[in-house]
Amino acid sequence: MRVIFMGSPEFSVPALRALHAAHEVVCVYAQPPKPAHRGQRETPCPVHLAGLELGLPVRTPARVRRDAVEHAAFAALAADVAVVAAYGLILPPAMLEAPRLGCINIHASLLPRWRGAAPIHAAVLAGDAESGITIMRMDEGLDTGPMLLREAMPLHPRITTPELHDALSAMGAGLILRALAEQPIATPQPAAGATYAPKLSKADGLLDWREPAIALDRRVRGMNPWPGAFFPLGPDNIRVLDAMAEPGTGAPGQQLSPGLIACGEGALRLLRLQRPGRAATEADAFLRGTALPAQL
């Protein structure tokens, strides 16, 4: 089968590799290189790099919605299907309808739960008992297209975003191969139960001690590694890399004992911390060098 692959982050790379091994990938689409690292050098995204490694042609348009030249180039590939996995750009009807079998999306949630840009983070933040992959046929809506396949996995109570990311990435690679082989009949998404996972910003990592401790525990695990959970201390933002909800009573932000911070409900035990420009350390070692105030 002639396949166009469209993706950008590391999440999408296993699916690209699986499709390349099983089908003819005629072109890879990825977001254009962006400044990164200390020197702010233009750096290709993971899918771009993987495409080059596999010897595939890679296109990196900055926009596609109103680019008639790009639409024509896409259609000229004469693909049977386009597989989209966290590409990051919205496809217009001219591209959605160009491949013979349309465009199929690998979405990292059990739709209609967690439509949108950050479904993996959202599942951890909400404390969901399960997550999974949905393979859907794309339409003009935001993750609203009919479903081809769904596969679920249970989530353990202490799961982190990186753990769930890697599990769903591997699951998506296997499920897209099944979808192309079986070509199941698409079924509409349920009308009820839709939720939305918006794109994250750095501000989403702020720990608000007025929230319940379990919510902050999930925020620490859900915001790892980006944007990262943090709390302000003087001129710095202290990153919290690991923490755990515990029983405790006090005014929100009160330090009940070294590293145990009262929350709106319960308390949060700080386990691993990092000051800007410094190495991450266990909380005990951090607190020996930096005393936290009685009230954060």
C-alpha positions as CSV (number, residue, x, y, z in Angstrom):
1,M,0.0,0.0,0.0
2,R,1.3,3.5,-0.9
3,V,1.4,5.5,2.4
4,I,2.0,9.1,3.2
5,F,3.1,9.5,6.8
6,M,2.5,12.8,8.7
7,G,4.0,13.3,12.2
8,S,6.5,15.3,14.2
9,P,7.4,14.2,17.7
10,E,9.1,11.1,19.1
11,F,5.7,9.5,19.8
12,S,5.1,9.1,16.0
13,V,8.5,7.5,15.1
14,P,7.6,3.9,16.0
15,A,4.5,4.1,13.7
16,L,6.7,5.4,10.8
17,R,9.2,2.6,11.2
18,A,6.4,0.0,11.4
19,L,4.8,1.4,8.2
20,H,8.1,1.6,6.4
21,A,8.7,-2.1,7.2
22,A,5.3,-3.2,6.0
23,H,4.3,-0.8,3.2
24,E,5.6,1.7,0.7
25,V,6.0,5.0,2.4
26,V,6.1,7.4,-0.5
27,C,6.6,10.6,1.5
28,V,7.0,11.8,5.1
29,Y,5.5,15.1,6.2
30,A,6.9,16.8,9.4
31,Q,6.9,20.2,10.9
32,P,9.8,22.4,9.8
33,P,13.0,22.5,11.8
34,K,12.9,24.9,14.8
35,P,15.5,26.5,17.0
36,A,16.6,24.2,19.8
37,H,19.4,23.6,22.4
38,R,21.8,26.2,23.7
39,G,22.8,27.6,20.4
40,Q,19.2,27.8,19.1
41,R,20.3,26.0,16.0
42,E,17.6,24.9,13.5
43,T,16.9,21.3,14.5
44,P,14.7,18.8,12.6
45,C,12.0,17.1,14.6
46,P,12.2,13.4,15.4
47,V,10.0,12.2,12.5
48,H,12.0,14.3,10.1
49,L,15.2,12.7,11.3
50,A,13.7,9.2,11.2
51,G,12.5,9.8,7.6
52,L,16.0,10.8,6.5
53,E,17.5,7.8,8.3
54,L,15.1,5.5,6.4
55,G,16.0,7.2,3.1
56,L,12.5,8.6,2.6
57,P,11.6,12.0,1.0
58,V,10.6,14.5,3.7
59,R,8.5,17.6,3.2
60,T,8.3,20.2,5.9
61,P,5.8,22.9,5.0
62,A,5.1,25.5,7.6
63,R,1.4,25.7,6.6
64,V,-0.9,23.5,4.5
65,R,-4.4,24.8,5.0
66,R,-4.4,27.4,2.1
67,D,-1.4,26.3,0.1
68,A,-2.7,25.2,-3.2
69,V,0.8,24.2,-4.4
70,E,1.2,21.9,-1.4
71,H,-2.3,20.4,-2.0
72,A,-1.3,19.6,-5.5
73,A,2.0,18.0,-4.5
74,F,0.2,16.0,-1.9
75,A,-2.4,14.7,-4.4
76,A,0.4,14.0,-6.9
77,L,1.8,11.3,-4.6
78,A,-1.1,9.1,-5.5
79,A,-1.2,7.5,-2.1
80,D,-3.7,4.9,-1.0
81,V,-3.8,6.4,2.5
82,A,-2.2,9.1,4.7
83,V,-1.4,8.1,8.2
84,V,-1.3,11.1,10.7
85,A,0.2,10.8,14.2
86,A,0.7,14.1,16.1
87,Y,1.6,16.0,13.0
88,G,0.6,19.4,14.5
89,L,-1.0,21.0,11.5
90,I,-4.7,21.0,10.5
91,L,-5.3,19.4,7.2
92,P,-7.8,21.0,4.8
93,P,-10.4,19.1,2.8
94,A,-8.2,19.1,-0.3
95,M,-5.7,16.9,1.6
96,L,-8.1,14.9,3.7
97,E,-9.8,13.7,0.5
98,A,-6.7,13.2,-1.7
99,P,-5.6,9.6,-0.8
100,R,-7.8,6.8,-2.0
101,L,-8.7,5.7,1.5
102,G,-8.5,9.2,3.0
103,C,-6.4,10.2,6.0
104,I,-6.3,8.0,9.1
105,N,-5.2,9.3,12.5
106,I,-3.4,7.5,15.4
107,H,-4.8,9.3,18.5
108,A,-3.4,8.7,22.0
109,S,-6.7,8.4,23.9
110,L,-9.9,6.4,23.9
111,L,-12.0,8.8,21.9
112,P,-14.2,10.7,22.4
113,R,-12.3,11.2,25.7
114,W,-9.4,13.7,25.4
115,R,-9.7,15.1,22.0
116,G,-7.1,17.7,21.3
117,A,-3.4,18.4,21.6
118,A,-2.4,16.8,24.9
119,P,-4.4,13.6,25.6
120,I,-1.5,11.8,27.3
121,H,-0.9,14.5,29.9
122,A,-4.7,14.9,30.4
123,A,-5.2,11.2,31.2
124,V,-2.4,11.4,33.9
125,L,-3.7,14.7,35.3
126,A,-7.3,13.3,35.6
127,G,-6.2,10.1,37.2
128,D,-7.9,8.0,34.5
129,A,-8.1,4.3,35.2
130,E,-7.4,3.5,31.5
131,S,-6.1,5.0,28.3
132,G,-5.4,3.7,24.9
133,I,-5.2,4.3,21.2
134,T,-8.0,5.1,18.7
135,I,-7.4,4.8,15.0
136,M,-9.9,7.1,13.3
137,R,-10.7,8.3,9.8
138,M,-10.1,12.1,9.9
139,D,-12.7,14.7,9.1
140,E,-12.7,18.5,9.4
141,G,-13.5,18.5,13.1
142,L,-11.0,18.2,16.0
143,D,-10.6,14.5,16.5
144,T,-14.3,13.9,15.7
145,G,-13.9,11.4,12.8
146,P,-15.4,7.9,12.8
147,M,-13.4,5.2,14.6
148,L,-11.8,2.2,12.9
149,L,-10.1,0.5,15.9
150,R,-9.6,1.1,19.6
151,E,-7.3,-0.6,22.1
152,A,-7.3,0.1,25.8
153,M,-4.7,-0.4,28.6
154,P,-5.2,0.0,32.4
155,L,-3.2,2.7,34.1
156,H,-1.4,2.0,37.4
157,P,-2.0,4.7,40.0
158,R,1.5,6.2,39.8
159,I,2.0,6.3,36.1
160,T,3.9,9.2,34.6
161,T,3.5,10.9,31.2
162,P,6.7,9.4,29.8
163,E,5.6,5.9,30.8
164,L,2.2,6.3,29.2
165,H,3.7,8.1,26.2
166,D,6.0,5.2,25.4
167,A,3.3,2.5,25.9
168,L,0.8,4.3,23.7
169,S,3.5,5.0,21.0
170,A,4.2,1.3,20.7
171,M,0.5,0.4,20.8
172,G,-0.2,2.9,18.0
173,A,2.4,1.4,15.8
174,G,0.9,-2.0,16.1
175,L,-2.7,-0.9,15.8
176,I,-2.2,1.2,12.6
177,L,-0.8,-1.9,10.9
178,R,-3.9,-3.8,11.9
179,A,-6.2,-1.1,10.6
180,L,-4.5,-1.1,7.2
181,A,-4.6,-4.9,7.0
182,E,-8.2,-5.4,8.2
183,Q,-9.7,-2.1,6.9
184,P,-12.6,-2.3,9.4
185,I,-15.8,-0.5,9.0
186,A,-15.7,3.0,10.5
187,T,-18.2,3.7,13.3
188,P,-19.2,7.1,14.6
189,Q,-17.8,8.2,18.0
190,P,-20.3,8.1,20.9
191,A,-22.3,11.3,21.2
192,A,-21.7,11.5,24.9
193,G,-18.5,11.6,27.0
194,A,-16.4,13.9,24.8
195,T,-13.6,15.8,26.7
196,Y,-10.9,18.2,25.4
197,A,-7.2,18.2,26.2
198,P,-5.8,21.7,25.2
199,K,-2.3,22.4,24.3
200,L,-0.1,23.0,27.4
201,S,2.0,26.0,28.3
202,K,4.7,26.4,30.9
203,A,2.2,28.0,33.3
204,D,0.3,24.7,33.5
205,G,3.2,23.3,35.6
206,L,2.6,25.7,38.5
207,L,1.7,23.9,41.8
208,D,-1.2,25.7,43.5
209,W,-1.1,24.5,47.1
210,R,-4.9,25.3,47.4
211,E,-5.6,22.2,45.3
212,P,-5.9,18.7,46.8
213,A,-2.6,16.9,47.3
214,I,-3.7,14.1,44.9
215,A,-4.2,16.6,42.1
216,L,-0.7,18.1,42.7
217,D,0.7,14.5,42.8
218,R,-0.9,13.9,39.4
219,R,0.4,17.3,38.1
220,V,3.9,16.4,39.0
221,R,3.6,13.1,37.2
222,G,1.6,14.6,34.3
223,M,3.8,17.5,33.6
224,N,7.0,15.4,33.4
225,P,9.2,16.2,31.5
226,W,7.5,19.3,29.9
227,P,6.4,21.8,30.9
228,G,7.5,20.5,34.3
229,A,5.9,21.0,37.7
230,F,7.3,23.8,39.8
231,F,6.8,26.3,42.7
232,P,8.3,29.7,43.1
233,L,11.0,30.2,45.7
234,G,12.5,33.7,45.7
235,P,13.6,34.6,42.2
236,D,13.7,31.0,41.1
237,N,11.1,28.4,40.1
238,I,12.0,25.1,41.8
239,R,11.1,22.1,39.6
240,V,9.4,19.2,41.4
241,L,10.4,16.0,39.6
242,D,8.8,13.5,42.0
243,A,6.3,13.9,44.8
244,M,3.6,11.9,46.5
245,A,0.3,12.8,48.2
246,E,0.1,12.0,51.9
247,P,-2.2,12.7,54.8
248,G,-1.7,16.1,56.5
249,T,-3.6,19.1,57.7
250,G,-2.6,22.7,57.6
251,A,-2.9,26.0,55.7
252,P,-2.2,25.5,52.0
253,G,1.5,26.0,51.4
254,Q,2.4,25.5,55.0
255,Q,5.5,23.3,55.5
256,L,4.3,20.7,58.0
257,S,7.7,19.0,58.3
258,P,10.8,19.2,56.0
259,G,9.5,18.7,52.5
260,L,5.9,18.0,53.4
261,I,3.6,20.8,52.2
262,A,0.0,21.2,53.2
263,C,-2.5,21.4,50.4
264,G,-6.2,22.3,50.1
265,E,-6.8,18.6,51.1
266,G,-4.0,16.4,52.4
267,A,-0.3,17.2,51.9
268,L,2.4,16.7,49.2
269,R,5.7,15.0,50.1
270,L,8.4,16.5,47.9
271,L,10.8,13.7,46.8
272,R,13.0,15.1,44.0
273,L,13.8,18.7,43.3
274,Q,15.8,20.8,40.9
275,R,17.0,24.4,41.0
276,P,17.5,26.2,37.7
277,G,20.9,25.4,36.2
278,R,21.6,22.8,38.9
279,A,21.4,19.0,38.9
280,A,18.3,17.3,40.2
281,T,18.6,16.0,43.7
282,E,16.7,14.0,46.2
283,A,14.5,16.3,48.4
284,D,16.5,15.5,51.6
285,A,19.8,16.6,50.0
286,F,18.1,19.7,48.4
287,L,16.6,20.8,51.8
288,R,20.0,20.4,53.5
289,G,21.3,23.2,51.3
290,T,18.1,25.2,50.8
291,A,15.7,25.7,53.6
292,L,12.1,26.2,52.5
293,P,10.1,28.9,54.4
294,A,7.4,27.9,56.8
295,Q,4.8,29.2,54.3
296,L,5.3,28.8,50.6
